[in-house]
Amino acid sequence: MKEIDVFLQELNRLEGRGDHKDRPSCRQCLTQEPSYRCRDCITGHLLCQTCIVTYHAHNPFHRLEVWNGSFFERVTLKSLGLRIQLGHPLGDPCPLPVPPSGNSFTVIDTSGVHEVGVDFCGCGIHGTTVQQLLRHRLYPATVQNPTTAATFRVLSHFQLLSFESKCSVYEYFQTLVRESDNTGLIKVKDRYKELLRMMHEWRHLRKLKRFGYSHHISDRSGLNSSEDPEEQFSCAILCPACPHPGINLPYRWEDAPKQTSWLYTLFLALDANFRLSRKGVSSKERDPCLTQGNGYFVKETDFLDHLESHKGQRQMPSTCVSHDAVNNADTKDARGLVVTGIGTVDCARHDMKRPNGVGDLQKGERYVNMDYFFYSSLRNTSIKNIVASYDIACQWSRNFKERMISSFPASWPVNKSDSVNIRFLVPKFHLPAHIEKCQQDYSFNYAKGVGRTEGEAPERGWADINGLSSSTREMGPGSRQDTLEDHMGAWNWRKVTAMGLTLLRKISTAITEKSVQHQAWRQLTSVLDPQQVSQWLREVEAWENDLSLPNPFESRTTDLSQANVRLSLAEQDARELQTNTNQFLSQSDISPSAMIYMGLDLEETIHKLQADEKSLGTHATPLQRARLQEKKNALHRKLTSWQEVQAIYIPAIASAVRTMGHTEDELRGTDFSVFGINLWLPSSIGEKAPWDRRLGEYEWLLRDAQARDALNGLRQNLRLRDFLLKKKKDWSCGVRQNTRLQTIISQALKKISGFATKYRITRTALSRLAPVLQKGHAWSAEFPLLRDEDIQGLPVQSLGEGRRVLSWIWTSHTVSDVSTEEPQLTDTLQIQWCRSRARAMRWSEEIQLLQEEMRRVLSYLSYFANLWSQRAATAATSSHQCQDSHVSEGLVAHALRQSKLRSSLHDHFAMLWCNVSLWVAGGEVPENVDQE
């Protein structure tokens, strides 16, 4: 802010002639008066007319200004006499220059829309007008008498800009118009339609060049002319990490044993997007598609034949929740739309579009469309294991095989081999929207051999491409499809170039999480009954191998009803009431252990009354305060009676009481606060006074049991709370039901707080007794400190399952004390043990999958580096058959550049991953491994 004046002064200085103000002559020729400068040159020198025209022979699309004596105003190079001679080297005149029609030529560049002087070569030896323009990096708007062209620079610039910003050609052209003139006083020629057409063609030509279409044609030059030159040619970027037989799979991969064959699984994800619709604009004749099924979209003719053969077919309604994708597939409103959206098949693990796996939807998300997209993306594959992720997989998988055999009896790859296995799963984010049965049967978290795949790949692709919806909706069929193809290719290529760091970060996370989850699984296993664990292991392994068996992740006990919950609370209150009123009849009948037990009971009663007093608040009614005072009076009488018994077993307690500053009258007074009394149990006395060590042993045993009871009560009420919260969310509606449930939930929360307080007090007492009784430190591992964040219920949802770690209260050794006594808790523990094992297994599988994917990526890059080298060699040896040796040299250069690019990517990725095997072996990853 302090330098604002300096910046403004310099900007205003540029409006004048600056250092050239007092310069009388041009600094180049030193003769003429300097009056012209260039807005796009960095120097900003003032030159004379002759010098500035000569200077800009290499930059004919710069914008000039002339000093009119008062200020600078716009002037064009064409008006100053600059002409661009095509077909000849710069500076060589053409003996037969041919001006364009009307001597008017428009060039679109990143600096604006320019009127330039152009002369074609009429010698007849430098190619046609189109070739002359292309050799000067000018793209003609038409092949017949072109009068408009765009620079390669502006076409490439818009293509990259649209990949990132999703701006339309119209918006970009209007930007160029304002670059040319932002006042509206100068008429800039409207070349929007021409730029739109040039961009359509440019996208396609660049794609053909990148994928070596010219090399493909030269390789097939020996074929009969009747064969389609585009046959077996694809413009789709494959996923390097996916399995591709013959490219990145090892020799005889199909014969791999069952223990490793799952590593060659193909993970696919299906989804539909209704934002990428298209209105009834133009036609296929006026706006044809240039890709013609050699990219990401399905082949149109075959697809339309498939739709026609299934015309009028309606699909069954959903048996899960009311999925709109299923129930509204045939009834979606399509007024004014020729295409309601698109469906896709993606690589589920790496977010890349599959070749021939994208197509248009005419109504809703119909099976007839999605079946074809799935079939088309798998038509040429020989992979045996396939995992298909779809947000309605539970419905789509019904009668799937029958539909595919009926629709594609001869070409469906599964028909060719009975060993092909397809597993249907639901993406993790979409899974909670399904019924509980589907959540167990179609979960990625529980499926064997899927690693940490989550199946949401299409959603990330939609987020990137949905910005095009406003422009592609208004496009013709060909322009729309080719535009989407281009953006899908850019998305795939960006994924390929980033795969080095992407896989590195994934495996770094996987190594760390594997250690955490395996430790949590081992800890939970160690506190459970070994026989039960063995039985659970057999059940879950059997289910993984045969999905028709009972699912071990499903609960086998019925949930508590609301009536049972209320009865359980009432019985628990009755037990506590009975405990509070259980008085010893005679002092002679009170044993030392009974005295200690009474002390613990009084301690618990004190803390309960404290909690009751806090819950009253400042606006308690007289009746509420009276009831509380009556309880305090009763407690006071019990304390007085108990202290008399305590004095028998611990005579020194009287002096201890006096050290607290309380007299006997104060102890018997009604104004004395019972909450301030120290009961002086052995854990409180410590070394302050002598006492019989047997009393300490009694208290230790009772405290140990008290801690276990507190943990059991805490676990029981946490499960109760979670059940009530789920019931309230799923079934409670209306003020009445919500109020009743909230009351019961409040009771459960109060009990959770009470049991937590009871455990903490008991643990404190144990920590004081342990050194006096020489108990060592083993007890502290069984009874850890209880923090607020440790008070967690068992997880009830699968969302976020992969990184979940159970609180120690569920993995403590005290769990085994009740696992055989409560069937519901036993069932819950089995499910949690199975989930804990599944988490550990999925992270282990993820590491193996990532290592295999890294190997496949390197093999893929080596394969295509060698392929491009072979293309270069083929182009070089067949150069004598080419009429233009310059074209042959270009083919060789392009192939070698592509080969070098893939070799460089290979070496870069190999360097990033060089230490991965050591990290996996050591189970530890250094910090900041993804920082370059």
Salt bridges, closest charged atoms under 4 A:
ASP19 OD1 - ARG13 NH2 2.51
ASP22 OD1 - LYS21 NZ 3.71
ASP40 OD1 - ARG63 NH2 2.68
GLU65 OE1 - ARG37 NE 2.97
GLU65 OE2 - ARG39 NE 4.00
ASP109 OD2 - ARG153 NH2 2.84
GLU115 OE2 - LYS189 NZ 3.31
ASP119 OD2 - ARG83 NE 2.89
GLU164 OE2 - ARG494 NH1 3.25
GLU179 OE1 - ARG63 NH1 2.65
GLU227 OE1 - ARG220 NH2 3.99
ASP255 OD2 - ARG252 NH2 2.90
ASP287 OD1 - HIS200 ND1 3.88
GLU300 OE2 - LYS284 NZ 2.43
ASP333 OD2 - ARG335 NH2 2.79
ASP346 OD2 - LYS353 NZ 3.26
ASP351 OD2 - ARG460 NE 2.77
ASP351 OD2 - LYS495 NZ 3.46
ASP360 OD1 - ARG480 NH1 3.06
ASP371 OD2 - ARG403 NE 2.79
ASP391 OD2 - HIS430 NE2 3.98
ASP441 OD2 - LYS437 NZ 3.18
GLU454 OE2 - ARG460 NH2 2.63
GLU456 OE2 - HIS430 ND1 2.92
GLU459 OE2 - HIS430 NE2 3.70
ASP464 OD1 - LYS166 NZ 3.65
ASP464 OD1 - ARG494 NH2 3.09
GLU474 OE2 - LYS279 NZ 2.94
ASP482 OD2 - HIS200 NE2 2.55
ASP486 OD2 - ARG203 NH1 2.58
GLU513 OE2 - ARG803 NH1 3.51
GLU539 OE1 - ARG556 NH2 3.15
GLU544 OE2 - ARG837 NH1 2.97
GLU554 OE2 - LYS437 NZ 3.08
ASP573 OD1 - LYS751 NZ 3.03
GLU576 OE1 - LYS608 NZ 3.67
GLU576 OE2 - LYS751 NZ 3.89
GLU603 OE1 - ARG703 NH1 2.72
GLU604 OE2 - LYS608 NZ 3.68
GLU604 OE1 - LYS758 NZ 3.79
ASP612 OD1 - LYS750 NZ 3.27
GLU613 OE2 - LYS632 NZ 3.63
GLU664 OE1 - ARG668 NH1 3.16
GLU666 OE1 - HIS662 ND1 3.96
GLU687 OE2 - ARG693 NH2 3.99
ASP692 OD2 - ARG694 NH2 2.79
GLU697 OE1 - LYS775 NZ 3.29
GLU699 OE2 - ARG703 NE 3.06
ASP704 OD1 - ARG708 NE 2.82
ASP722 OD1 - ARG721 NH2 2.93
ASP730 OD2 - LYS726 NZ 2.95
GLU782 OE2 - ARG708 NH2 2.34
ASP788 OD1 - ARG760 NH2 2.87
GLU789 OE2 - ARG787 NH1 3.59
ASP790 OD1 - ARG787 NH2 3.03
GLU801 OE1 - ARG804 NE 3.48
GLU801 OE2 - ARG839 NH1 2.38
ASP817 OD2 - ARG708 NH1 2.85
GLU845 OE1 - ARG842 NE 2.82
GLU846 OE1 - ARG349 NH1 3.11
GLU852 OE2 - ARG855 NH2 2.77
GLU852 OE2 - ARG856 NH1 3.22
GLU853 OE2 - ARG349 NE 2.48
GLU853 OE1 - HIS350 NE2 3.19
ASP884 OD1 - HIS886 ND1 2.90
ASP907 OD1 - HIS906 ND1 3.27
ASP930 OD2 - ARG505 NE 3.00
GLU932 OE2 - HIS908 NE2 3.67
